[in-house]
Amino acid sequence: MSRVTVAALAAALIAVGPIGLTACTRDNTHDQRHVQTPEEVEVPEETESPQTDGDADGELALTLDVSAEEYSFEGIPETLPVGTTEITLENTGTMPHDLVLEELGDEVVIPETAPGEQATGTVSLLQRGEYTFYCSVGDHRERGMETTVTVE
């Protein structure tokens, strides 16, 4: 809640509070409640939002250049930060390749890319854990074209 909202709420409660208390009590002589004056109202200091497992403002956490050739990827690190990562895949092989992320429902990060071509895609890794990238073309994954990374 912002400072302005808290101050406005406190002012409204102070202005209406005594009327509401008078109307709700049976015997005003025994009412022990204290209504705070504006000077007594404690307004919390604004603090930064806690760190979340997300990239709320859409900024890139990392940019990767990855090469793909028959049955391997080069350039995918063992660890990635939480957030959005932009990946440019250069196909240096002789067959088409793509880049798919298993833990996000087999999301295609980079569509099938022809030999000698490159393509760019982004992926949002919003939770810590292990993620598996793989090539879904033919039997490439079964032949070892996959890698697991840890998101921290």
C-alpha positions in Angstrom: 0.0 0.0 0.0 1.5 3.4 -0.9 2.1 6.1 1.7 -0.5 8.3 0.1 -3.1 5.5 0.3 -2.2 4.8 4.0 -2.4 8.5 4.9 -5.7 9.0 3.1 -7.2 5.9 4.8 -5.9 7.0 8.2 -7.4 10.5 7.7 -10.8 9.0 6.7 -10.8 6.7 9.7 -9.9 9.6 12.0 -12.6 11.8 10.6 -15.4 9.2 10.7 -14.1 7.1 13.6 -15.5 9.1 16.5 -18.9 9.3 14.9 -18.9 5.5 14.3 -17.7 4.8 17.8 -20.4 7.0 19.3 -23.1 5.3 17.3 -22.0 1.8 18.1 -21.4 2.0 21.8 -24.2 1.4 24.4 -22.8 3.7 27.0 -20.2 6.3 26.0 -19.1 6.9 29.6 -17.5 3.4 29.7 -15.9 3.5 26.3 -12.2 3.0 26.8 -11.2 3.2 23.1 -8.6 5.7 21.9 -8.8 7.3 18.5 -5.4 8.1 17.1 -4.8 11.6 15.9 -3.0 12.2 12.6 0.3 12.7 14.5 -0.1 9.3 16.2 -0.8 7.3 13.1 2.3 5.3 12.2 2.9 5.2 8.5 5.2 2.3 7.5 8.3 3.3 5.5 8.3 2.1 1.9 10.5 -0.9 1.4 11.6 -2.6 -1.8 9.5 -5.6 -2.9 11.0 -8.9 -2.1 13.0 -10.7 -4.7 10.7 -13.0 -6.7 11.3 -15.8 -9.1 10.3 -13.8 -12.0 11.3 -11.0 -14.3 8.3 -8.7 -13.8 9.6 -5.9 -16.0 10.4 -8.0 -19.0 14.2 -7.2 -19.0 16.6 -9.9 -20.2 18.5 -11.7 -17.5 20.9 -13.2 -20.0 21.7 -13.4 -23.7 23.2 -16.7 -25.0 24.8 -17.6 -28.3 24.4 -21.3 -28.9 25.6 -23.4 -31.8 24.0 -26.7 -32.9 25.6 -29.4 -34.9 24.9 -33.1 -35.2 23.9 -34.4 -31.8 25.3 -31.6 -29.6 24.8 -28.0 -28.4 27.6 -25.7 -27.6 27.2 -22.5 -25.5 24.4 -23.6 -23.1 25.9 -23.1 -19.6 25.3 -25.4 -16.6 23.5 -22.7 -14.7 21.2 -19.9 -15.8 19.7 -17.0 -13.7 16.0 -16.8 -13.0 14.3 -14.5 -15.6 14.1 -14.2 -19.3 16.9 -15.5 -21.4 17.4 -14.6 -25.1 19.0 -17.4 -27.1 20.5 -17.1 -30.6 20.9 -20.6 -32.2 23.4 -20.9 -35.0 23.1 -24.2 -36.9 26.7 -25.1 -37.8 25.7 -28.7 -38.7 24.5 -30.3 -41.9 20.9 -31.1 -40.7 18.1 -29.0 -39.4 17.9 -28.4 -35.6 15.6 -26.8 -33.1 15.7 -26.0 -29.4 12.9 -27.2 -27.1 12.4 -26.9 -23.4 10.9 -30.0 -21.7 9.7 -28.5 -18.4 7.6 -25.9 -20.0 5.4 -28.4 -21.8 7.9 -29.0 -24.6 7.9 -25.3 -25.5 9.7 -24.6 -28.8 12.3 -21.9 -27.9 13.9 -21.9 -31.4 12.0 -23.4 -34.3 13.6 -25.8 -36.7 16.6 -24.0 -38.3 18.3 -25.0 -41.5 22.0 -25.7 -41.8 24.0 -22.5 -42.0 21.1 -20.4 -40.6 20.5 -18.9 -37.2 17.3 -18.0 -35.3 16.6 -16.2 -32.0 14.0 -16.9 -29.3 13.4 -16.1 -25.7 12.4 -18.3 -22.7 11.2 -17.2 -19.3 12.6 -19.4 -16.6 10.7 -18.0 -13.6 11.4 -20.8 -11.0 14.5 -22.2 -9.7 15.2 -25.8 -10.6 16.4 -28.1 -13.4 15.4 -27.6 -17.0 16.2 -29.8 -20.0 16.8 -28.3 -23.5 16.8 -30.7 -26.4 16.5 -31.0 -30.2 13.2 -32.5 -31.3 14.2 -33.2 -34.9 14.2 -36.9 -35.7 16.2 -39.0 -33.3 18.6 -36.1 -32.4 17.6 -36.2 -28.7 18.0 -39.9 -28.4 21.5 -39.5 -29.9 22.5 -37.1 -27.2 21.3 -33.7 -28.3 20.1 -32.6 -24.9 21.5 -30.7 -22.0 20.2 -30.0 -18.5 20.7 -26.7 -16.8 20.1 -25.5 -13.2 18.2 -22.2 -12.8 19.3 -20.3 -9.7 
